[in-house]
Amino acid sequence: MTNDRFDDLFGGPPHQSEERVTQREMDLAASFQAVTEEVVLRLTRVLARDTGAANLCLAGGVALNCVAVGNCLPRKAAQKPSLEIDYKEVFEFD
């Protein structure tokens, strides 16, 4: 799933399921989560601003990241007090 370039960038090969999780892997996971949260928050703010829509529908794997999506509510990235995940509507971004 990854290549040598990815391994070089992140300081080693991917974690194998039978191995113990190291501090390095926990740090990488925390960093990826923080970046994901920031990207989702910025995206929802831009969509809300540019469309003027009060409701926001997210779909796909990242939309299931409840921490990232949940952070959009207290920071008022959406006007309504909830975000709905609806798999019938799919937004595609280039």
For each residue, the residues with C-beta under 8 A, 3 or more apart:
1: 14
2: 6 7 13 14
3: 6 7
4: 7 8
5: 8 9
6: 2 3 9 10
7: 2 3 4 10 11 12 13 14
8: 4 5 11
9: 5 6
10: 6 7 28
11: 7 8 24
12: 7 24
13: 2 7
14: 1 2 7
15: 19 21 22 25
16: 19
17:
18:
19: 15 16 22
20:
21: 15 25 26
22: 15 19 25 26
23: 26 27
24: 11 12 27 28
25: 15 21 22 28 29
26: 21 22 23 29 30
27: 23 24 30 31
28: 10 24 25 31 32
29: 25 26 32 33
30: 26 27 33 34
31: 27 28 34 35
32: 28 29 35 36
33: 29 30 36 37 65 67 68
34: 30 31 37 38
35: 31 32 38 39
36: 32 33 39 40 62 65 68
37: 33 34 40 41 65 67 68 71
38: 34 35 41 42
39: 35 36 42 43 68
40: 36 37 43 44 62 65 68 69 71 72
41: 37 38 44 45 68 71 72 75 77
42: 38 39 45 46
43: 39 40 46 47
44: 40 41 47 48 56 58 72 77 78 83
45: 41 42 48 49 77
46: 42 43 49 50
47: 43 44 50 51 53 56
48: 44 45 51 52 53 56 77 78 79
49: 45 46 52
50: 46 47
51: 47 48
52: 48 49
53: 47 48 56
54: 78 79 80
55: 78 80 84
56: 44 47 48 53 72 77 78 80 83 84
57: 83 84 85 86 89 91
58: 44 62 63 69 83 85 91
59: 63 85 86 87 89 90 91
60: 63 64 90
61: 64 65
62: 36 40 58 65 68
63: 58 59 60 69 85
64: 60 61 85
65: 33 36 37 40 61 62 68 69
66: 69 70
67: 33 37 70 71
68: 33 36 37 39 40 41 62 65 71 72
69: 40 58 63 65 66 72 83 85
70: 66 67 73
71: 37 40 41 67 68 74 75
72: 40 41 44 56 68 69 75 77 78 83
73: 70 76 77 78 81 82 83
74: 71
75: 41 71 72
76: 73 79
77: 41 44 45 48 56 72 73
78: 44 48 54 55 56 72 73 83
79: 48 54 76
80: 54 55 56 83
81: 73
82: 73
83: 44 56 57 58 69 72 73 78 80
84: 55 56 57
85: 57 58 59 63 64 69
86: 57 59 89
87: 59 90
88:
89: 57 59 86
90: 59 60 87
91: 57 58 59
92:
93:
94:
